[in-house]
Amino acid sequence: MVYSTVVRSAIPKRIPTIKFRKGGGNGISSASEGFLAASAAATKTSAGNQNATISRPTIEDWQLPRRYWRKELDDKEIEYINRGGPE
């Protein structure tokens, strides 16, 4: 118990080395802020109405625009995959 306390006090607080162009430098990224806000809102709504669910439409592969489709595999690529990689 005492050892873990000593180790924690000896190790300085981790400071991220990645610098982002936008956003605050307060240690909480905008994605985490959004997640925290969404989870807080979900907690409030779930406390008020526990049977409410959010349903969003599912986009199938065939509904995507052509530019988002997977590219077709040619015979060389199929052979490469089937043999397990380079020779």
C-alpha positions in Angstrom: 0.0 0.0 0.0 2.7 2.5 1.0 4.9 1.5 -1.9 2.2 2.3 -4.5 1.7 5.7 -2.8 5.4 6.4 -3.0 5.6 5.4 -6.6 2.6 7.6 -7.6 4.1 10.6 -5.8 7.6 10.1 -7.4 6.2 9.8 -11.0 5.3 13.3 -12.4 1.9 13.8 -14.0 1.9 12.7 -17.6 2.0 15.5 -20.1 1.0 14.6 -23.6 3.7 15.4 -26.2 1.3 15.7 -29.2 0.2 19.2 -29.9 -3.0 19.7 -31.7 -3.7 22.8 -33.8 -7.2 23.4 -32.5 -8.7 22.9 -29.1 -7.8 23.8 -25.6 -4.6 22.8 -23.8 -6.5 21.9 -20.6 -5.8 18.1 -21.0 -9.3 17.2 -22.1 -9.7 16.8 -25.9 -12.8 18.0 -27.7 -13.7 14.3 -28.4 -13.7 13.6 -24.7 -15.6 16.7 -23.9 -18.3 15.6 -26.4 -18.3 12.1 -25.0 -18.7 13.5 -21.4 -21.5 15.8 -22.5 -23.3 13.1 -24.4 -23.0 10.6 -21.5 -24.3 13.3 -19.1 -27.2 14.0 -21.3 -27.9 10.3 -21.7 -27.9 9.9 -17.9 -30.4 12.8 -17.5 -32.7 11.4 -20.2 -32.4 7.8 -18.9 -33.3 9.0 -15.4 -36.4 10.7 -16.7 -37.6 8.0 -19.2 -35.9 4.6 -19.1 -37.8 3.1 -22.0 -36.6 5.7 -24.6 -34.1 4.5 -27.2 -32.5 6.3 -30.0 -32.8 4.5 -33.3 -30.8 5.7 -36.3 -31.2 4.4 -39.8 -28.7 1.8 -41.0 -26.9 2.5 -44.2 -26.3 -0.6 -46.2 -23.3 -1.1 -48.6 -25.5 -0.9 -51.7 -26.8 2.5 -50.5 -23.4 4.1 -50.3 -22.3 6.5 -53.1 -20.0 4.8 -55.7 -16.9 6.6 -54.3 -17.2 4.8 -51.0 -17.6 1.3 -52.4 -14.8 -1.1 -52.0 -12.6 -1.4 -55.1 -12.9 -4.6 -57.1 -10.2 -7.2 -56.5 -8.3 -8.4 -59.6 -7.1 -11.9 -60.2 -3.5 -11.1 -59.0 -4.8 -9.8 -55.7 -7.0 -12.8 -55.2 -4.1 -15.2 -55.9 -1.9 -13.2 -53.4 -4.6 -13.5 -50.7 -5.2 -17.2 -51.3 -1.6 -18.2 -51.1 -1.1 -16.2 -47.8 1.2 -13.4 -48.9 4.5 -13.2 -50.7 6.1 -16.3 -52.1 
